[in-house]
Amino acid sequence: MLEPLQPVFIVATLAFMGFAVHRLYRKPRECEAGEACAVPAVLRRQRIAFWIVAAIIAAMASFPLLSPLLY
């Protein structure tokens, strides 16, 4: 039912992931001293969470291509 829309969903996912990369790595932080975003450990945890989610998304997106190999 939603299979014809799969390319649209993949493109939207890649766009959101690109936006997340931009926010995590490219855009300079605008934080006041004492805020949570000013703590380096918070940024490190956000980047780790991003890459974990990116791996899960990659596995889910590639599953339709690799599922015939599992039969």
WOWOZI-V665358 format. One record per backbone hydrogen bond with DSSP energy under -1.0 kcal/mol. NH is the residue of the N-H (numbers start at 0). CO is the residue of the C=O. Records with the same first field share a line. If there is no record, write none. Layout:
NH->CO  CO
//
This chain:
4->1
5->2
8->4
9->5
10->6
11->7
12->8
13->9
14->10
15->11
16->12
17->13
18->14
19->15
20->16
21->17
22->18
23->19
24->20
25->21
26->21
34->31
37->34
38->35
42->38
43->39
44->40
45->41
46->42
47->43
48->44
49->45
50->46
51->47
52->48
53->49
54->50
55->51
56->52
57->53
58->54
59->55
60->56
61->57
65->61
66->62
68->65
69->66
//
